[in-house]
Amino acid sequence: MAKRPSKHLREPRPLSSGAFARLEQKADGPWMVQTMPADAATKSYSCPGCNQQLPPGTAHVVTWPREASLGSASAVEERRHWHTSCWQRRQ
């Protein structure tokens, strides 16, 4: 049985919640922000705002920079899952 390639070597999966991303301006530039409803949140993530877990079934936001950082092939590779309140508090 062939091993599955590392997730770090695979193409990023598209977001599939059916929602549309909106553009938000933060101190470090423009960010794309997409709401992830609780029923579409099927994995656990670590929020970069508070370093606490986002368990499956928790509504949250997914963010990525509008433009890829130097060294990234795609801005979507840089997406992160945040508690909605942590993202709102971010400057």
ABEGO torsion letter per residue (X at the ends): XBBBBBAAABBBBBBAAGBBBBBBBBAAEBBBBBBBBAAABABBBBBAAAGBBBBBGBBBBBBBBABBBBGBABAAAABBBBBAAAAAABX
